[in-house]
């Protein structure tokens, strides 16, 4: 049990460090001298295909779907609460970043869906939280990460691509 907890802590520290490094490199928090930074670890691997379905490797609940649409990508992320009383969805159209570090977007929409205890008696209700989200989707160490700058969503998620059968 202690070994599993230690592994989980190590993975979380690695993910948090990777996100912090990405934010520094991309200029979102502070400015570093770009001549001194090695950004190669944030380069999407040659031949990597973004399209597909991904599941959060942390607990398997959050789902990311990416579909190609011309030169852009339609992305949808569903993140249910632990007790499944509500689900946040994030939808946005992303394009490949100029520096090759992943996908970036503006105009992301976050919607909260309240899930009743008895859906037969009460309908699911929705509430648009915002429609001006900005963020990135990037590949790092065999996982896909997502970060929405509007409300720091995605900072604890690491997605693994699901293979088609």
C-alpha positions, -999 to +999 in steps of 0.1 A: +000+000+000+028+024+009+045+017-024+013+025-043+009+058-025+046+067-032+041+059-069+009+081-070+027+110-053+057+107-077+033+108-107+015+138-093+047+157-087+060+149-122+027+161-137+027+193-117+063+200-126+056+194-162+026+218-162+046+244-143+075+241-167+051+244-197+035+276-183+069+291-177+081+282-212+049+295-229+051+327-209+019+323-190+036+328-157+067+349-156+092+353-184+123+332-188+151+337-212+139+316-241+175+312-254+183+293-222+153+269-221+152+235-237+116+232-250+123+199-269+104+178-243+072+197-252+075+190-289+048+167-302+064+135-315+067+131-352+037+113-366+016+117-334-021+116-342-042+139-319-076+125-329-091+099-307-105+092-273-085+095-241-092+086-205-077+101-174-051+077-161-055+090-126-090+076-119-105+068-152-135+092-149-125+122-170-127+117-208-111+137-236-123+134-272-104+150-301-117+151-337-099+166-367-119+193-386-098+206-415-069+225-399-084+225-365-095+201-338-128+199-320-121+190-284-145+179-257-137+170-221-161+156-195-151+157-158-176+142-134-176+150-097-165+122-073-201+116-062-215+120-098-239+148-087-226+170-115-203+170-145-183+198-160-178+198-197-153+218-216-157+223-254-133+242-277-118+243-311-080+241-310-053+246-336-017+234-336+006+259-319+032+277-340+060+263-319+049+227-323+043+222-286+007+210-289-028+225-294-040+258-282-074+274-280-095+305-272-133+307-267-136+275-247-170+268-231-174+253-197-209+239-189-219+224-156-246+197-157-264+190-124-274+153-122-304+146-100-306+116-077-337+104-096-334+113-133-369+099-139-385+125-117-361+155-123-344+164-155-307+171-158-301+209-157-273+228-172-256+261-166-230+277-189-202+288-165-181+307-192-174+309-229-141+326-230-117+299-218-082+297-232-057+269-229-035+242-242-034+205-249+000+190-251+019+157-252+045+148-226+060+115-216+034+093-233+004+112-219-017+140-231-022+169-207-048+197-208-048+231-190-076+256-192-062+290-180-096+304-171-101+282-140-070+260-139-090+230-150-071+200-161-041+206-138-046+172-122-054+151-153-031+130-174-049+114-204-040+080-220-051+074-255-076+045-259-068+021-288-096+013-312-107-023-313 
